[in-house]
Amino acid sequence: MITTYSFAIWGLWLILVTIFIQATVASRAHRQQKHYVAGILDTQLSHESFVFRSHRTFLNSHENLLMMFGPALLGMLAGMDAFWLGILVWVYAIARILHMALYYVVATEANPSPRSYFFIVGYAANLVLLIMLGVHLAS
């Protein structure tokens, strides 16, 4: 199974590494505040603050992790087409990296913001995966 799904597995690894990096960046940014308290984010912060953006980037990825990992792992166990599963995982992984990069550099309250488009790409990849998984399981 590992050989068959190695493309998808490497994509899942990249997603985990991305979230690890986000956690590290958010933790370092949080600790550089004047009034640092572990585990507490100043409620006055908003998108103009890198502390806020790095925190939200990590939480957003963390919130979406299970929705990609669950179907991807279930797809492997169910014997889904390895090529398409890998493509969808990699589209999601790359979209999340671009979402992260834009969230770090674009401080805006506007919605949609540039990062929103990459959130939608990742969301769409997830939706397609769920549909393909459902079709595969039903067949």
C-alpha positions in Angstrom: 0.0 0.0 0.0 2.8 2.4 0.8 4.4 2.0 -2.6 1.0 2.3 -4.4 0.1 5.5 -2.6 3.5 7.0 -2.1 2.6 10.1 -4.1 -0.4 10.8 -1.8 1.6 9.9 1.3 4.3 12.4 0.4 1.6 15.0 -0.1 0.2 14.2 3.4 3.7 14.5 4.8 4.0 17.9 3.2 0.7 19.0 4.8 2.0 17.9 8.2 5.4 19.6 7.7 3.5 22.8 6.7 1.4 22.7 9.8 4.5 22.1 11.9 6.2 25.1 10.4 3.0 27.2 11.0 3.0 26.2 14.7 6.7 27.1 15.0 6.2 30.5 13.3 3.1 31.3 15.4 4.8 30.2 18.6 7.8 32.4 17.9 5.7 35.4 16.9 3.6 35.0 20.0 6.6 35.0 22.3 8.0 38.2 20.8 5.1 40.3 22.1 5.7 42.8 24.8 3.0 41.3 27.1 3.4 37.6 26.3 1.3 35.1 28.2 1.5 31.5 27.2 -1.6 30.3 25.4 -3.4 33.7 25.4 -3.7 35.9 22.3 -4.5 39.5 22.9 -8.2 40.0 21.8 -7.4 43.5 20.5 -5.2 42.0 17.7 -6.5 41.8 14.2 -5.1 41.3 10.7 -2.6 44.2 11.0 -0.7 42.0 13.5 1.6 39.3 12.3 1.0 37.6 15.7 -2.7 37.4 14.8 -2.1 36.3 11.2 0.4 33.6 12.2 -2.0 32.3 14.9 -5.0 32.2 12.5 -2.9 30.6 9.8 -2.0 27.7 12.1 -5.5 27.4 13.5 -7.1 27.4 10.0 -4.8 24.6 8.8 -5.3 22.7 12.0 -9.1 23.1 11.7 -9.0 21.7 8.1 -6.5 18.9 8.7 -8.9 16.2 9.5 -11.1 16.9 6.5 -8.3 16.0 4.2 -6.5 13.4 6.2 -9.6 11.3 7.0 -10.8 10.9 3.4 -7.2 10.5 2.0 -6.5 7.6 4.5 -9.9 6.1 4.0 -9.4 6.3 0.2 -6.1 4.4 0.5 -7.7 1.7 2.7 -10.6 1.4 0.3 -8.3 1.1 -2.8 -9.1 4.4 -4.5 -7.2 5.3 -7.7 -3.8 6.2 -6.4 -3.1 8.8 -9.2 -6.2 10.9 -8.6 -5.9 10.5 -4.8 -2.3 11.8 -5.0 -3.3 14.7 -7.3 -6.0 15.8 -5.0 -3.8 15.6 -1.9 -1.0 17.6 -3.7 -3.5 20.2 -4.9 -4.7 20.6 -1.3 -1.1 20.7 0.1 0.1 23.4 -2.4 -3.1 25.4 -1.9 -2.5 25.4 1.8 1.1 26.5 1.4 0.0 29.4 -0.8 -2.8 30.3 1.6 -0.2 30.4 4.4 2.2 32.6 2.4 -0.5 35.1 1.5 -1.8 35.1 5.1 1.6 35.9 6.4 2.3 38.8 4.0 -1.2 40.4 3.3 -2.7 42.2 6.2 -6.3 42.8 5.2 -9.7 42.5 6.7 -11.2 42.4 3.2 -13.1 39.3 2.2 -12.4 37.7 -0.1 -8.8 38.4 0.3 -6.0 36.9 -1.9 -5.6 34.0 0.5 -9.3 33.1 0.2 -8.8 31.9 -3.4 -6.3 29.3 -2.2 -8.5 28.3 0.6 -11.3 27.7 -2.0 -8.9 25.6 -4.2 -8.0 23.4 -1.2 -11.7 23.2 -0.2 -12.6 22.2 -3.7 -9.9 19.5 -3.8 -11.3 18.2 -0.5 -14.9 18.2 -1.9 -13.8 16.3 -5.1 -12.0 13.8 -2.9 -15.1 13.3 -0.7 -17.3 12.8 -3.8 -14.8 10.4 -5.5 -14.5 8.5 -2.2 -18.2 8.2 -1.9 -18.6 7.0 -5.5 -15.7 4.5 -4.9 -17.3 3.1 -1.7 -20.7 2.8 -3.4 -19.3 0.8 -6.3 
